């Protein structure tokens, strides 16, 4: 049976547990920043879904940045999702055509 509150408080912080050596440390946060082994950082924050959701976002470095990052999503089981990100060199229109 799900333990989800049907009327969550939109102002409530995200509740997470950080686990190190099997010991959980509970934390409440407005935003969670995760650094992947390849150095790409993404943020987790509240979504707009009134039933509760989380948004994963890689910060946008602007339209003039030389590179941009994109998520790679790969399904696992029905309750698992593999999440990674990679950097891409931004192509310009110079030299084409």
C-alpha positions in Angstrom: 0.0 0.0 0.0 1.4 3.4 -0.9 2.4 5.8 1.9 2.0 8.9 -0.2 0.1 11.8 1.4 -2.8 12.6 -1.1 -2.6 16.3 -0.3 1.1 17.2 0.1 2.2 20.6 1.2 3.9 22.3 -1.7 6.1 24.3 0.6 7.4 21.3 2.4 11.0 20.5 1.8 12.2 17.4 0.0 13.0 14.7 2.6 16.1 12.6 1.7 18.4 10.3 3.5 22.1 10.4 2.6 23.6 6.9 3.3 27.3 6.5 4.0 28.7 3.1 5.1 25.2 1.9 5.7 24.3 4.8 8.1 21.4 7.0 6.9 21.5 10.7 7.7 18.0 12.3 7.2 18.0 15.8 5.6 15.3 18.2 4.5 16.2 20.3 1.5 14.6 22.7 -1.0 17.1 21.5 -3.7 19.4 18.6 -4.0 22.6 18.9 -6.1 24.1 15.7 -7.4 27.6 15.5 -9.0 28.1 12.5 -11.3 31.5 10.8 -11.6 32.0 12.7 -14.9 31.7 16.0 -13.1 28.2 17.0 -14.5 26.0 18.4 -11.7 22.2 18.1 -11.8 19.6 19.5 -9.4 16.6 17.8 -8.0 13.7 20.1 -6.8 9.9 20.1 -6.4 7.9 19.5 -9.5 4.6 21.2 -10.5 2.5 18.0 -10.1 0.1 18.6 -7.1 0.3 14.9 -6.3 4.0 15.2 -5.8 6.9 15.0 -8.2 10.6 15.8 -8.5 12.3 17.7 -11.3 15.8 16.8 -12.4 17.6 19.6 -14.2 21.1 20.2 -15.5 21.7 24.0 -15.2 21.7 25.7 -18.6 25.0 27.5 -19.2 23.6 29.9 -21.8 23.2 30.0 -25.6 26.8 31.0 -26.2 28.4 28.2 -24.2 30.8 25.9 -26.1 29.2 22.8 -24.6 25.8 21.6 -23.3 24.8 18.7 -21.1 22.0 16.2 -21.7 20.4 13.5 -19.6 20.7 9.8 -20.6 17.8 7.8 -19.3 17.7 4.0 -19.5 14.9 1.9 -18.1 15.7 -0.9 -15.7 12.9 -2.8 -14.0 9.5 -1.3 -13.4 10.8 0.4 -10.3 14.3 1.4 -11.6 15.7 4.0 -13.9 19.4 4.5 -14.8 20.2 8.2 -15.0 23.4 9.6 -16.4 24.4 12.8 -18.3 26.9 13.6 -21.0 28.4 16.7 -22.5 28.1 17.6 -26.2 30.0 20.2 -28.1 27.7 22.9 -29.4 27.7 23.0 -33.2 27.7 26.3 -35.0 26.5 27.1 -38.5 30.0 28.1 -39.5 31.6 26.1 -42.3 28.4 24.3 -43.3 26.8 24.6 -46.7 
